[in-house]
Amino acid sequence: MIVLWGSNARETHPIFFHHILKAVNRGAKLYVVDPRRTSSAEWADGWLPVKVGHDIALANAMANCILEEGLENKAFIGHATTGFDAYRETVARYPVDNVARETGIDAELIRRVARTYAKADRAQICWTLGITEHHNAVDNVLALINLGLLTGHVGKYASGLNPLRGQNNVQGGGDMGALPAKLPGFQDVEDAAARGAYEKTWGRAIPPKNGWHLTEMFHAMGEGELTALYVMGENPAQSEADSKLTLKRLQSLDCLIVQDILMTKTAQMAHVVFPASASWCEAEGTVTNSERRVQRCRKAVEPPGEAKDDIWILAQMSKRLGFDFGVPTAQQAWDEMRAHSPMHRGMSYERLEKSGGLQWPCPDENEPTSYLHGRLWKQAPEQGRKAPFVATEHADPVDVLDENFPLRLTTGRRLESYNTGVQTGGYTNPMRRGETIDLCPFDAGWPVFATAIKCGWCRAAGRSRCRCASTRA
């Protein structure tokens, strides 16, 4: 069984979705949780048109159903988890019928998905930005993790919790420490031992406190605490939600440096632009995909014009800032990293070449595991730390609907347009059309159509006419 939660994988992860379709054709059940009836939902056994911002309530209702019917994995819960009693008390306050009225989903559909998920031999919940771009994003994810722990669908082949990465090598960026609280290999910045290993290699001290994440960085710009910004392969001038405020804050910087392969809107605002090489064909290195598979990326052509490899640019910047570490090759940088990252230690270039790619964790020369958290099924001490249930409560969206603002809009990506469109917008495409606002026929003022169309939300509420924004005309 596969649950796509807040993910229109048909358009945003088309290659991954092909694998889903293969599973569906072999008999796997597919359910889609999304306010919109997306192209992914067209292939599903069931579409759950959740009201925007009500994901936690839905997840807790599914857990409520599973517990009421005794479908939880008692053995796994007792052996591998903590915090179950508090979690059970929390989800008891989310009976399916109540949540059905609140979320706009048919109660029997919620129960069907919960039962199918709990009884499945193998099951996955996959999610993306549809649940993480909320004010309670962490709790949204924790609610889904709780479902995996409740049913034991973790640490087993073909079962698990799968955050689908939005762009090429986003996983690799996180693995390499491109996070404000992590060093390479997801080691904590505030861990003195982890910092010490890198400090010894680099000959420089690492700040002992976590850095700012993106939202905090833009807030710091507004407060005048952040005055210089170095942007690599990102286009915040177009990707941030409040574009007017974003542009104002970027313009307030004393120094804005952009390193990119194209002249993005952010690059047009920069004091300095470094033309970089296209890593997929103009540079050596590695790339890590959503299944944690590290693969070699080989240079095929020389960068055009004055474009340079990212490593060369960073090395030259470091030299001019007073620390000359030469110009290491991609392999030298990789070997330095894996010397300190336990989960990459067994991934030499030679093994990557020979195998066509390896998945982490790969701590030594033995074959790595193809899935995570298998340790939870082992006996102590091999089991390691138990997985905690973290009870989460529903919280309404921050922006409340009223007479002046009666509709809540939500966004989605297009199959033919990549991210902010910088790489794809310059080319003609027969699939491309102008952006639209898709409304329920009733909200659009077309009652003649609304009388003939009922979405899941309106059916659950017993309405005679469709009154939500989850069905397109």
Secondary structure, DSSP 8 states (H G I E B T S, - for coil): -EEEES--HHHHSHHHHHHHHHHHHTT--EEEE-SS--TTGGG-SEEE---TT-HHHHHHHHHHHHHHTT-S-HHHHHHHEE-HHHHHHHHTT--HHHHHHHHT--HHHHHHHHHHHHH-SS-EEEE-HHHHSSTTHHHHHHHHHHHHHHHT-SSSTT-EEEE--SSTTHHHHHHTT-BTTEETTTEETT-HHHHHHHHHHHTS---SS----HHHHHHHHHHTS--EEEEES--HHHHSS-HHHHHHHHHT-SEEEEEESS--HHHHH-SEEEEB--TTTSS-EEEE-TT-EEEEE---S---TT-B-HHHHHHHHHHHTT-------HHHHHHHHHHH-GGGTT--HHHHHHHT-EES---SSS---SSS-GGGGS-TTTT-S-EE---------SS---SSS---------TTS-TTSTTTTTS--TT---------TTTTT-HHHHTT---HHHHHHT-SS--SSSS--
